């Protein structure tokens, strides 16, 4: 045997094309590797869902704290640095507040509050939470950010349970606000403590002076003790009346100032003396009732309805009446204020007269006047200090800090992203991606040949035929393409018989065709019988010898197992005469078949192929136009190389999606070692191509023709 003129040195020397599939190729690859896709998708999805099932999401509770520019607090805390009547909350103050929220003192207080309420951040009992670990856990779960450029701080807390997140956030916020308010109240408490100390000292001094005065009067013998006490009681009573009238005068003056500054009816009604008047209350109640009825009718009829116009007039009349009554009552404040001031003047004058009388009665007593003045001064001091203490106490009770909770911490209804549903969707996407990647990797590293395999470029051996598989989805089209490809191969074999190779042989010798493959499963036996059927259809006498004694594959197993079919092993062993075997070798397909009924052990089969098959083929080629030999797989047993060496035409069968490049290379290497090169390649399992000509249903004319 001579080497093929186009035979390459090695298949591995061919340059590999870049792997860049199109979308259509990708879909084809996914369908071809659908088993890998399904298995990878299921395995990855189950693994991811198993992890998601044990995943515990975090709940996020959110609240907002608003900071205000409280001028009084700023002036009290920084009297030296405060120089303006108006200020804004600076970015530095907001950053300081954020740092204080996450500070050690605030978190320690919040942790104590949470322990008191039985809230634990871990699965351990509450008492087992260490102080340092608890504060660290609080700080890590706490998130504080400024909302835009506003003086608002958004505080969030993340925990594994929604109730824990809400309660922990509430504890942190309340602890911070309490400490901030307590720090701002410190100045007021300090002033109150100083005022109370001064008040006690002045009261003690007043008691001492009054005692000294009473003792002096008793020792002088001028005044009767009872009369002196009655005079003092009278003076004290007048002082008390004067104090009450003074407060009333101050209240009326403030009310008058509010009246003068009032711009509308609402400002007048904001004055207690005006709003508490019976007539004002009565008209206000009528006005509110009419207004509610007006709103209800407006929603029903609309503003242009005649009923609404009447109600509008009634509402305007009540408004004017209320304004008139409020203005009238506010105007009477001047009269009331004048009366109160006159009463205060009279009582003050009466008190002064009593004091003068008392001073006059005690002029004979040494130092009596000085004591009286001291008592008066001490009394005025006590009164002033008492008012200051009361004012500070009211300020302490009504104190409002410069920070407040804008909305309470929310109770989270769902976990933060990603939730389990989001993770499940992500798991599905990841499983799909993994399945696609696995299919592409399997396709990329798979050495199976595909429909685009070019044996001439890769192996240096020409392609003789592309045999498509029969499709169950489209039997007619696939059968037509299959028959056309097999017929093309049969015609090619007939041409080779009629060519130059036939001139060197006797005219009585037929053509010996051997089909081989690297491994089983490439469809070699299918191609053998299809080729034999087409050659028989061309009028040639065809004999098919199944030389694979290890695993025989007859075309019709039921007929071959019958008694009328001869056995190839019997013929090669001389048990059955060749003529008798050929008499029963007709298989009903137009050609004769001779093969083994039962598998033959390895050494025996190899010996029969090497010893008796050459003589049998020599005898058969004188009787038939074509002797087709179905050889065993080359890489499985050595019988295939022996059988291929006996043929005139050697065809190497490959199957798309099944034959591996490394197996092809190894099989051809073994053939080259025996100085055998196949004349052509038969690509089995290729994609079908459109058959030439029109089908019966597409003919231009139908029916009989004349």
C-alpha positions as CSV (number, residue, x, y, z in Angstrom):
1,X,0.0,0.0,0.0
2,X,1.2,3.5,-0.8
3,X,0.6,6.5,1.3
4,X,-2.1,8.9,0.3
5,X,-0.6,11.8,-1.7
6,X,-2.5,14.4,0.5
7,X,-1.8,12.7,3.8
8,X,-0.6,15.2,6.4
9,X,2.1,14.6,8.9
10,X,-0.2,14.7,11.9
11,X,-3.7,15.9,12.6
12,X,-2.5,18.0,15.6
13,X,-0.6,20.2,13.2
14,X,-3.9,21.8,12.0
15,X,-4.5,25.3,13.3
16,X,-7.5,25.4,15.6
17,X,-10.1,28.1,14.8
18,X,-11.1,30.7,17.4
19,X,-14.1,29.6,19.5
20,X,-16.6,32.5,18.8
21,X,-20.1,31.0,18.5
22,X,-23.0,33.1,17.3
23,X,-26.4,33.3,19.0
24,X,-27.7,30.6,16.7
25,X,-24.6,28.4,17.3
26,X,-25.1,29.0,21.1
27,X,-28.7,27.8,21.0
28,X,-27.6,24.8,19.0
29,X,-24.8,24.0,21.5
30,X,-27.2,24.3,24.4
31,X,-29.7,21.9,22.7
32,X,-26.8,19.5,21.8
33,X,-25.6,19.6,25.4
34,X,-29.0,19.7,27.0
35,X,-28.1,16.8,29.3
36,X,-25.2,18.8,30.7
37,X,-27.3,21.9,30.9
38,X,-30.1,20.2,32.8
39,X,-27.8,18.4,35.2
40,X,-25.7,21.5,35.9
41,X,-28.8,23.6,36.4
42,X,-30.4,21.1,38.8
43,X,-27.2,20.5,40.8
44,X,-26.3,24.2,41.1
45,X,-29.9,25.2,41.9
46,X,-30.3,22.6,44.6
47,X,-26.9,23.6,46.2
48,X,-27.8,27.3,46.1
49,X,-31.4,26.7,47.4
50,X,-29.9,24.6,50.3
51,X,-27.8,27.5,51.3
52,X,-30.6,30.0,50.9
53,X,-32.9,27.8,53.1
54,X,-30.5,28.3,56.0
55,X,-29.9,32.0,55.3
56,X,-31.2,34.4,57.9
57,X,-32.0,37.9,56.6
58,X,-31.5,41.1,58.5
59,X,-34.3,43.5,59.5
60,X,-33.6,47.2,59.3
61,X,-35.5,49.7,61.5
62,X,-35.2,53.3,60.6
63,X,-35.9,56.6,62.4
64,X,-35.0,60.3,61.9
65,X,-33.9,62.9,64.4
66,X,-34.4,66.6,63.7
67,X,-32.0,69.2,65.1
68,X,-33.3,72.8,65.6
69,X,-31.5,76.1,66.1
70,X,-32.6,76.9,69.6
71,X,-31.2,80.3,70.4
72,X,-31.9,80.2,74.1
73,X,-30.0,76.9,74.6
74,X,-27.1,78.1,72.5
75,X,-26.9,81.4,74.4
76,X,-27.1,79.6,77.8
77,X,-24.4,77.0,76.8
78,X,-22.1,79.5,75.0
79,X,-22.8,83.0,76.4
80,X,-19.4,84.4,75.4
81,X,-19.3,83.0,71.9
82,X,-22.9,83.8,71.1
83,X,-23.2,87.1,69.4
84,X,-26.2,86.9,67.1
85,X,-30.0,86.6,67.7
86,X,-30.3,84.0,64.9
87,X,-28.2,80.9,64.3
88,X,-28.3,77.7,62.1
89,X,-27.3,74.1,62.8
90,X,-23.8,73.7,61.4
91,X,-22.3,70.6,59.7
92,X,-19.9,70.3,62.6
93,X,-22.7,70.1,65.1
94,X,-24.4,67.4,63.1
95,X,-21.2,65.4,62.9
96,X,-20.8,65.8,66.6
97,X,-24.3,64.6,67.2
98,X,-23.7,61.5,65.0
99,X,-20.5,60.7,66.9
100,X,-22.5,61.1,70.2
101,X,-25.2,58.7,69.1
102,X,-22.5,56.0,68.5
103,X,-20.6,57.1,71.6
104,X,-19.7,54.9,74.5
105,X,-22.0,56.7,77.0
106,X,-25.1,56.5,74.8
107,X,-24.6,52.9,73.8
108,X,-23.9,51.9,77.4
109,X,-27.1,53.5,78.6
110,X,-29.1,52.0,75.7
111,X,-27.6,48.5,76.6
112,X,-28.8,49.0,80.2
113,X,-32.3,49.9,78.9
114,X,-32.4,46.9,76.7
115,X,-31.4,44.6,79.5
116,X,-34.1,46.0,81.6
117,X,-36.7,45.3,78.9
118,X,-35.3,41.8,78.3
119,X,-34.0,42.5,74.7
120,X,-31.0,40.6,73.7
121,X,-28.9,41.1,70.5
122,X,-27.7,37.5,70.4
123,X,-29.2,34.1,71.0
124,X,-27.6,33.9,74.5
125,X,-29.5,34.9,77.6
126,X,-29.6,38.6,78.4
127,X,-27.4,38.3,81.5
128,X,-24.6,36.7,79.5
129,X,-24.1,39.7,77.2
130,X,-20.8,41.3,78.2
131,X,-20.6,45.1,78.4
132,X,-17.9,45.4,75.8
133,X,-19.3,42.9,73.4
134,X,-22.8,44.3,73.7
135,X,-21.6,47.9,73.0
136,X,-19.5,46.7,70.1
137,X,-22.5,44.8,68.7
138,X,-24.7,47.9,69.1
139,X,-22.1,50.1,67.3
140,X,-21.7,47.6,64.4
141,X,-25.5,47.3,63.9
142,X,-26.1,51.0,64.1
143,X,-26.1,53.2,61.0
144,X,-26.2,57.0,61.2
145,X,-26.2,59.4,58.2
146,X,-27.2,62.9,57.5
147,X,-30.2,63.4,55.2
148,X,-29.0,65.7,52.4
149,X,-28.2,69.2,53.6
150,X,-31.0,69.3,56.2
151,X,-30.5,69.2,59.9
152,X,-31.9,65.7,60.0
153,X,-30.0,62.5,61.0
154,X,-31.3,59.2,59.8
155,X,-30.5,56.4,62.3
156,X,-31.0,52.7,61.4
157,X,-30.4,49.5,63.3
158,X,-30.0,46.1,61.7
159,X,-30.9,42.9,63.6
160,X,-32.0,39.4,62.9
161,X,-35.5,40.0,64.4
162,X,-37.8,42.9,63.5
163,X,-38.9,43.5,67.1
164,X,-35.2,43.5,68.3
165,X,-34.3,46.0,65.6
166,X,-37.1,48.4,66.6
167,X,-36.6,48.1,70.4
168,X,-32.8,48.5,70.2
169,X,-33.1,51.5,67.9
170,X,-35.7,53.1,70.3
171,X,-33.4,52.4,73.3
172,X,-30.4,54.1,71.5
173,X,-32.4,57.1,70.4
174,X,-34.1,57.7,73.7
175,X,-30.8,57.3,75.5
176,X,-29.2,59.9,73.3
177,X,-32.0,62.4,73.5
178,X,-32.2,62.0,77.3
179,X,-28.5,62.6,77.7
180,X,-28.6,65.6,75.3
181,X,-31.6,67.1,77.1
182,X,-30.0,66.4,80.4
183,X,-26.8,68.2,79.3
184,X,-28.8,71.2,78.1
185,X,-30.8,71.3,81.3
186,X,-27.6,71.5,83.4
187,X,-27.4,75.3,83.0
188,X,-31.0,75.7,84.1
189,X,-30.5,73.4,87.1
190,X,-27.4,75.3,88.1
191,X,-29.3,78.6,88.0
192,X,-32.2,77.2,89.9
193,X,-30.0,75.8,92.6
194,X,-28.3,79.2,93.0
195,X,-31.6,81.0,93.1
196,X,-33.1,78.6,95.7
197,X,-30.0,79.1,97.8
198,X,-30.3,82.9,97.6
199,X,-34.0,82.7,98.4
200,X,-33.4,80.6,101.5
201,X,-30.7,83.0,102.6
202,X,-32.9,86.1,102.1
203,X,-35.8,84.4,103.9
204,X,-33.6,83.7,106.8
205,X,-32.3,87.3,106.8
206,X,-35.9,88.5,106.7
207,X,-37.0,86.4,109.6
208,X,-34.1,87.7,111.6
209,X,-34.9,91.3,110.9
210,X,-38.5,90.9,111.7
211,X,-37.7,89.2,114.9
212,X,-35.3,92.0,115.8
213,X,-37.9,94.6,115.0
214,X,-40.6,92.9,117.2
215,X,-38.1,92.6,120.0
216,X,-37.2,96.2,119.8
217,X,-40.8,97.4,119.8
218,X,-41.6,95.2,122.8
219,X,-38.5,96.4,124.8
220,X,-39.4,100.1,124.0
221,X,-42.8,99.7,125.6
222,X,-44.4,102.2,123.1
223,X,-46.5,99.8,121.1
224,X,-48.7,97.1,122.4
225,X,-47.4,93.8,121.1
226,X,-50.8,92.7,119.8
227,X,-51.3,96.0,118.1
228,X,-47.9,95.8,116.5
229,X,-48.6,92.3,115.2
230,X,-51.9,93.4,113.8
231,X,-50.2,96.3,112.0
232,X,-47.7,93.9,110.6
233,X,-50.5,91.5,109.5
234,X,-52.2,94.4,107.9
235,X,-49.1,95.4,106.1
236,X,-48.4,91.8,105.0
237,X,-52.0,91.5,103.8
238,X,-51.7,94.7,101.8
239,X,-48.4,93.4,100.4
240,X,-50.0,90.2,99.3
241,X,-52.9,92.1,97.6
242,X,-50.4,94.3,96.0
243,X,-48.4,91.3,94.7
244,X,-51.6,89.7,93.2
245,X,-52.7,93.0,91.7
246,X,-49.2,93.4,90.3
247,X,-49.3,90.1,88.6
248,X,-52.7,90.8,87.3
249,X,-51.5,94.1,85.9
250,X,-48.6,92.4,84.3
251,X,-50.9,89.8,82.7
252,X,-53.3,92.5,81.5
253,X,-50.4,94.5,80.0
254,X,-49.2,91.4,78.2
255,X,-52.7,90.7,76.9
256,X,-53.0,94.3,75.7
257,X,-49.6,94.0,73.9
258,X,-50.9,90.8,72.3
259,X,-54.1,92.6,71.3
260,X,-52.1,95.5,69.8
261,X,-49.9,93.0,67.9
262,X,-52.9,90.9,66.7
263,X,-53.2,91.0,62.9
264,X,-56.4,88.9,62.5
265,X,-59.1,87.2,64.4
266,X,-57.0,84.1,65.1
267,X,-54.5,86.3,67.0
268,X,-57.3,87.8,69.1
269,X,-58.7,84.4,69.9
270,X,-55.2,83.3,71.0
271,X,-55.5,85.7,73.9
272,X,-56.8,83.8,77.0
273,X,-59.0,86.7,78.3
274,X,-60.7,87.0,74.9
275,X,-61.0,83.3,74.1
276,X,-62.4,82.5,77.6
277,X,-65.2,85.0,77.4
278,X,-68.7,83.2,77.4
279,X,-70.0,85.2,74.4
280,X,-66.8,84.5,72.4
281,X,-67.0,80.8,73.2
282,X,-70.7,80.6,72.1
283,X,-70.2,82.4,68.8
284,X,-67.0,80.3,68.1
285,X,-68.9,77.1,68.7
286,X,-71.6,78.3,66.2
287,X,-69.0,79.3,63.7
288,X,-67.2,75.9,63.9
289,X,-70.5,74.1,63.5
290,X,-71.5,76.2,60.5
291,X,-68.0,75.8,59.0
292,X,-68.2,72.0,59.3
293,X,-71.7,72.0,57.7
294,X,-70.3,74.3,54.9
295,X,-67.5,71.9,54.2
296,X,-69.8,68.9,54.1
297,X,-72.3,70.7,51.7
298,X,-69.3,71.9,49.6
299,X,-68.2,68.4,49.0
300,X,-71.8,67.5,48.0
301,X,-73.0,70.4,45.9
302,X,-69.9,72.5,45.0
303,X,-69.1,76.1,45.5
304,X,-71.6,77.5,42.9
305,X,-74.8,75.9,44.3
306,X,-77.4,78.4,45.7
307,X,-77.4,76.6,49.0
308,X,-73.6,77.1,49.3
309,X,-74.0,80.8,48.6
310,X,-76.4,81.1,51.5
311,X,-74.2,79.1,53.7
312,X,-71.3,81.2,52.7
313,X,-73.2,84.4,53.7
314,X,-74.2,82.8,57.0
315,X,-70.6,81.8,57.6
316,X,-69.3,85.3,56.8
317,X,-71.9,86.8,59.1
318,X,-70.8,84.6,62.0
319,X,-67.2,85.4,61.3
320,X,-67.9,89.1,61.3
321,X,-69.9,88.8,64.5
322,X,-67.2,86.9,66.1
323,X,-64.6,89.4,65.0
324,X,-66.7,92.2,66.4
325,X,-67.3,90.6,69.7
326,X,-63.6,89.7,70.1
327,X,-62.6,93.2,69.2
328,X,-65.1,94.6,71.7
329,X,-63.9,92.4,74.5
330,X,-60.2,93.2,73.5
331,X,-61.1,96.9,73.7
332,X,-62.4,96.5,77.2
333,X,-58.9,95.4,78.3
334,X,-57.9,99.0,78.6
335,X,-60.7,99.7,81.1
336,X,-59.9,96.6,83.1
337,X,-56.2,97.4,83.1
338,X,-56.9,101.0,84.2
339,X,-59.0,99.6,87.1
340,X,-56.4,97.1,88.1
341,X,-53.7,99.8,88.1
342,X,-55.8,102.1,90.1
343,X,-56.5,99.4,92.7
344,X,-52.8,98.6,92.8
345,X,-52.1,102.3,93.4
346,X,-54.6,102.6,96.2
347,X,-53.5,99.4,97.9
348,X,-49.8,100.4,97.5
349,X,-50.7,103.8,99.0
350,X,-52.6,102.3,101.8
351,X,-49.7,99.9,102.6
352,X,-47.3,102.8,102.5
353,X,-49.5,104.7,104.9
354,X,-49.6,101.8,107.3
355,X,-45.8,101.5,107.0
356,X,-45.5,105.3,107.7
357,X,-47.8,105.0,110.7
358,X,-45.8,102.2,112.0
359,X,-42.5,104.0,111.4
360,X,-44.0,107.1,113.0
361,X,-45.1,105.2,116.1
362,X,-41.6,103.7,116.4
363,X,-39.6,106.9,115.9
364,X,-38.9,106.9,119.5
365,X,-37.2,103.6,119.4
366,X,-33.6,103.7,118.4
367,X,-32.9,102.1,115.1
368,X,-36.6,101.3,114.5
369,X,-36.6,103.0,111.2
370,X,-33.5,101.3,110.0
371,X,-35.0,98.0,111.0
372,X,-38.2,98.7,109.1
373,X,-36.2,99.7,106.0
374,X,-34.2,96.6,106.3
375,X,-37.3,94.5,106.7
376,X,-38.8,96.1,103.6
377,X,-35.7,95.6,101.6
378,X,-35.4,92.0,102.8
379,X,-39.0,91.4,101.9
380,X,-38.6,92.9,98.4
381,X,-35.5,90.7,98.0
382,X,-37.4,87.6,99.1
383,X,-40.3,88.4,96.8
384,X,-37.9,88.9,93.8
385,X,-36.0,85.8,94.5
386,X,-39.3,83.8,94.9
387,X,-40.5,85.0,91.5
388,X,-37.1,84.1,90.0
389,X,-37.3,80.6,91.5
390,X,-40.8,80.1,90.2
391,X,-39.8,81.2,86.8
392,X,-36.9,78.8,86.7
393,X,-39.1,76.0,87.9
394,X,-41.6,76.7,85.1
395,X,-38.8,76.8,82.6
396,X,-37.5,73.5,83.8
397,X,-40.9,71.9,83.5
398,X,-41.6,73.3,80.1
399,X,-38.1,72.8,78.7
400,X,-37.8,71.4,75.2
401,X,-34.5,70.4,73.8
402,X,-33.1,71.2,70.3
403,X,-33.5,67.6,69.1
404,X,-36.6,65.6,68.6
405,X,-37.7,62.3,67.0
406,X,-39.4,63.2,63.7
407,X,-41.0,59.7,63.3
408,X,-40.8,56.7,65.6
409,X,-38.6,53.7,64.7
410,X,-40.4,51.6,62.2
411,X,-41.2,47.9,62.7
412,X,-39.6,46.3,59.5
413,X,-42.1,44.0,57.7
414,X,-39.5,42.4,55.4
415,X,-35.8,41.7,55.5
416,X,-33.3,44.0,53.8
417,X,-32.1,43.2,50.3
418,X,-31.5,40.5,49.4
419,X,-34.6,38.8,50.7
420,X,-35.1,35.0,50.2
421,X,-37.2,35.7,47.2
422,X,-34.5,37.8,45.6
423,X,-31.9,35.2,46.5
424,X,-34.1,32.5,44.9
425,X,-34.3,34.5,41.7
426,X,-30.5,35.1,41.9
427,X,-30.0,31.4,42.4
428,X,-32.0,30.6,39.4
429,X,-30.0,33.1,37.3
430,X,-26.8,31.7,38.6
431,X,-27.9,28.2,37.9
432,X,-28.8,29.1,34.4
433,X,-25.5,30.9,33.9
434,X,-23.6,27.9,35.3
435,X,-25.5,25.6,33.0
436,X,-24.7,27.7,30.0
437,X,-21.0,27.9,31.0
438,X,-20.9,24.2,31.6
439,X,-22.4,23.5,28.2
440,X,-19.9,25.8,26.5
441,X,-16.9,24.4,28.4
442,X,-18.1,20.8,27.6
443,X,-18.5,21.8,24.0
444,X,-15.1,23.7,23.9
445,X,-13.1,20.8,25.5
446,X,-15.1,18.1,23.7
447,X,-12.9,16.5,21.0
448,X,-16.0,15.1,19.1
449,X,-16.1,16.2,15.5
450,X,-19.1,18.3,14.4
451,X,-20.9,18.9,11.1
452,X,-18.3,21.5,10.1
453,X,-15.4,19.0,10.3
454,X,-13.3,19.1,7.1
455,X,-11.4,15.8,6.7
456,X,-9.4,17.1,3.7
457,X,-8.0,19.9,5.8
458,X,-7.7,18.0,9.1
459,X,-6.6,14.6,7.9
460,X,-5.6,15.0,4.3
461,X,-8.2,12.5,3.2
462,X,-11.0,13.5,0.9
463,X,-14.6,13.4,1.9
464,X,-16.6,10.8,-0.1
465,X,-20.1,11.2,1.4
466,X,-22.1,12.9,4.1
467,X,-24.7,10.5,5.4
468,X,-27.4,12.3,7.5
469,X,-29.3,10.6,10.2
470,X,-33.0,9.7,9.8
471,X,-35.2,12.1,11.8
472,X,-38.4,10.9,13.4
473,X,-39.8,14.5,13.3
474,X,-39.6,14.7,9.5
475,X,-39.3,11.2,8.1
476,X,-39.9,12.0,4.5
477,X,-37.3,14.8,4.1
478,X,-34.7,13.0,6.2
479,X,-35.2,9.7,4.4
480,X,-34.8,11.5,1.0
481,X,-31.6,13.2,2.1
482,X,-30.3,9.9,3.6
483,X,-31.0,7.9,0.4
484,X,-29.5,10.6,-1.8
485,X,-26.2,10.6,0.2
486,X,-26.0,6.8,0.1
487,X,-26.8,6.8,-3.6
488,X,-24.0,9.4,-4.2
489,X,-21.5,7.1,-2.4
490,X,-22.7,4.1,-4.4
491,X,-22.3,6.0,-7.7
492,X,-18.8,7.1,-6.6
493,X,-17.9,3.4,-6.0
494,X,-19.2,2.5,-9.4
495,X,-17.1,5.3,-11.0
496,X,-14.0,3.9,-9.2
497,X,-14.7,0.5,-10.6
498,X,-14.8,1.9,-14.1
499,X,-11.7,4.0,-13.6
500,X,-8.0,3.2,-13.9
501,X,-7.9,0.8,-10.9
502,X,-10.0,-1.7,-12.8
503,X,-7.6,-2.0,-15.7
504,X,-4.9,-3.6,-13.6
505,X,-7.3,-6.4,-12.5
506,X,-9.0,-9.2,-14.4
507,X,-12.4,-8.3,-15.9
508,X,-13.9,-11.0,-13.8
509,X,-12.7,-9.6,-10.5
510,X,-15.2,-7.5,-8.5
511,X,-14.4,-4.5,-6.3
512,X,-13.6,-5.1,-2.6
513,X,-14.8,-2.2,-0.4
514,X,-13.8,-2.2,3.3
515,X,-15.4,0.2,5.8
516,X,-13.6,0.8,9.1
517,X,-13.9,3.1,12.1
518,X,-11.9,4.0,15.2
519,X,-14.5,2.7,17.7
520,X,-17.9,1.2,17.7
521,X,-20.9,3.4,17.5
522,X,-19.8,5.4,14.5
523,X,-22.6,3.9,12.3
524,X,-20.2,1.8,10.1
525,X,-22.6,-1.2,9.7
526,X,-25.4,1.2,8.9
527,X,-23.4,2.8,6.1
528,X,-22.4,-0.7,4.8
529,X,-25.9,-1.9,4.4
530,X,-27.1,1.4,3.0
531,X,-24.2,1.3,0.4
532,X,-25.0,-2.3,-0.5
533,X,-28.7,-1.5,-1.0
534,X,-27.9,1.4,-3.3
535,X,-25.3,-0.6,-5.3
536,X,-27.8,-3.4,-5.7
537,X,-30.3,-0.8,-6.9
538,X,-27.9,0.2,-9.6
539,X,-28.0,-3.4,-11.0
540,X,-24.7,-4.6,-9.5
541,X,-24.3,-7.9,-7.6
542,X,-23.3,-7.1,-4.1
543,X,-22.0,-9.3,-1.3
544,X,-21.7,-8.0,2.3
545,X,-19.3,-9.8,4.6
546,X,-19.6,-8.9,8.3
547,X,-15.9,-9.5,9.3
548,X,-16.7,-8.3,12.9
549,X,-16.8,-11.8,14.4
550,X,-16.6,-10.3,17.9
551,X,-19.9,-8.4,17.7
552,X,-21.8,-9.3,14.4
553,X,-24.6,-6.9,13.3
554,X,-26.8,-8.5,10.6
555,X,-29.3,-6.3,8.8
556,X,-32.3,-8.5,9.9
557,X,-31.6,-10.3,13.1
558,X,-34.7,-12.5,13.0
559,X,-34.0,-13.7,9.4
560,X,-30.3,-14.2,10.1
561,X,-31.0,-16.3,13.2
562,X,-33.2,-18.7,11.1
563,X,-32.1,-22.0,9.8
564,X,-31.9,-20.8,6.1
565,X,-29.1,-18.4,6.7
566,X,-25.5,-19.6,6.5
567,X,-22.8,-18.8,9.1
568,X,-19.6,-17.0,8.0
569,X,-17.6,-19.0,10.6
570,X,-18.9,-22.3,9.1
571,X,-17.8,-21.2,5.7
572,X,-14.3,-20.1,6.7
573,X,-13.9,-23.3,8.8
574,X,-14.9,-25.5,5.7
575,X,-18.0,-26.9,7.5
576,X,-20.4,-25.4,4.9
577,X,-19.6,-25.1,1.2
578,X,-19.5,-21.6,-0.2
579,X,-22.1,-22.3,-2.9
580,X,-24.5,-23.7,-0.3
581,X,-23.9,-20.6,1.9
582,X,-24.5,-18.2,-0.9
583,X,-27.7,-20.0,-1.8
584,X,-29.1,-18.9,1.6
585,X,-27.4,-15.5,1.8
586,X,-30.1,-13.5,0.1
587,X,-31.6,-11.1,2.6
588,X,-34.5,-9.7,0.6
589,X,-32.8,-6.3,0.0
590,X,-31.2,-7.1,-3.4
591,X,-27.8,-8.1,-2.0
592,X,-26.4,-11.0,-0.1
593,X,-25.2,-11.1,3.4
594,X,-22.7,-13.4,5.1
595,X,-21.9,-13.0,8.8
596,X,-21.5,-14.8,12.1
597,X,-24.5,-15.9,14.1
598,X,-22.8,-15.8,17.4
599,X,-19.8,-13.8,18.7
600,X,-16.5,-15.6,18.4
601,X,-13.8,-15.3,21.1
602,X,-10.9,-12.9,20.4
603,X,-8.0,-15.1,19.5
604,X,-10.1,-17.5,17.4
605,X,-11.7,-14.6,15.6
606,X,-8.4,-13.0,14.8
607,X,-7.0,-16.2,13.5
608,X,-9.9,-16.8,11.2
609,X,-9.8,-13.3,9.8
610,X,-6.0,-13.5,9.2
611,X,-6.1,-17.1,7.9
612,X,-9.3,-17.7,6.0
613,X,-10.8,-14.2,5.2
614,X,-8.2,-13.5,2.3
615,X,-9.1,-16.7,0.5
616,X,-12.8,-16.1,1.0
617,X,-12.6,-12.6,-0.4
618,X,-10.6,-13.8,-3.4
619,X,-13.3,-16.4,-4.2
620,X,-16.1,-14.0,-3.7
621,X,-14.7,-11.1,-5.9
622,X,-14.9,-13.4,-8.9
623,X,-18.6,-13.9,-8.3
624,X,-19.8,-10.4,-7.4
625,X,-19.4,-7.0,-8.7
626,X,-18.9,-5.5,-5.2
627,X,-17.8,-7.3,-2.0
628,X,-18.3,-4.9,1.0
629,X,-16.5,-5.9,4.1
630,X,-17.8,-4.6,7.5
631,X,-14.6,-4.5,9.6
632,X,-14.2,-4.5,13.4
633,X,-13.2,-1.2,15.1
634,X,-9.6,-0.5,14.6
635,X,-8.8,0.6,18.2
636,X,-10.7,-2.4,19.7
637,X,-9.1,-5.4,17.9
638,X,-6.4,-5.9,15.3
639,X,-8.9,-7.6,12.9
640,X,-9.9,-4.3,11.5
641,X,-6.4,-3.5,10.2
642,X,-6.2,-7.0,8.6
643,X,-9.6,-6.7,6.9
644,X,-8.9,-3.2,5.6
645,X,-5.6,-4.4,4.1
646,X,-7.5,-6.9,1.9
647,X,-9.7,-4.2,0.2
648,X,-9.3,-2.3,-3.0
649,X,-11.2,0.8,-1.6
650,X,-10.9,1.6,2.1
651,X,-13.5,4.0,3.6
652,X,-13.0,5.4,7.1
653,X,-16.4,6.1,8.8
654,X,-16.7,9.1,11.2
655,X,-19.8,10.2,13.1
656,X,-20.6,13.8,14.0
657,X,-20.9,14.3,17.7
658,X,-19.4,10.8,18.5
659,X,-16.1,10.3,16.9
660,X,-13.2,11.9,18.9
661,X,-10.2,13.5,17.3
662,X,-7.7,11.7,19.5
663,X,-9.4,8.3,18.5
664,X,-9.3,9.3,14.8
665,X,-5.6,10.2,15.1
666,X,-4.7,7.0,16.9
667,X,-6.6,4.8,14.4
668,X,-5.0,6.4,11.4
669,X,-1.6,6.1,13.0
670,X,-2.2,2.3,13.4
671,X,-3.3,2.2,9.7
672,X,-0.2,4.1,8.6
673,X,2.0,1.7,10.6
674,X,0.5,-1.1,8.4
675,X,1.0,1.1,5.3
676,X,-2.7,1.6,4.9
677,X,-4.3,4.9,4.0
678,X,-8.1,5.2,3.5
679,X,-9.1,6.5,0.1
680,X,-12.0,8.5,1.5
681,X,-14.0,9.6,4.6
682,X,-17.7,8.9,5.1
683,X,-19.1,11.4,7.6
684,X,-22.1,9.8,9.2
685,X,-24.8,11.6,11.3
686,X,-24.3,15.0,9.4
687,X,-26.9,17.6,9.1
688,X,-29.3,16.9,6.2
689,X,-29.1,19.1,3.2
690,X,-32.0,19.9,0.9
691,X,-32.5,17.2,-1.7
692,X,-32.4,18.1,-5.4
693,X,-35.7,18.3,-7.2
694,X,-39.3,18.9,-6.1
695,X,-41.3,16.5,-3.9
696,X,-44.4,14.9,-5.3
697,X,-46.7,17.4,-3.7
698,X,-44.9,20.4,-5.3
699,X,-45.1,19.2,-8.9
700,X,-46.5,21.8,-11.4
701,X,-49.0,19.4,-13.0
702,X,-51.0,16.6,-11.5
703,X,-53.1,13.8,-13.0
704,X,-52.6,11.9,-16.3
705,X,-50.9,13.5,-19.2
706,X,-51.7,12.9,-22.9
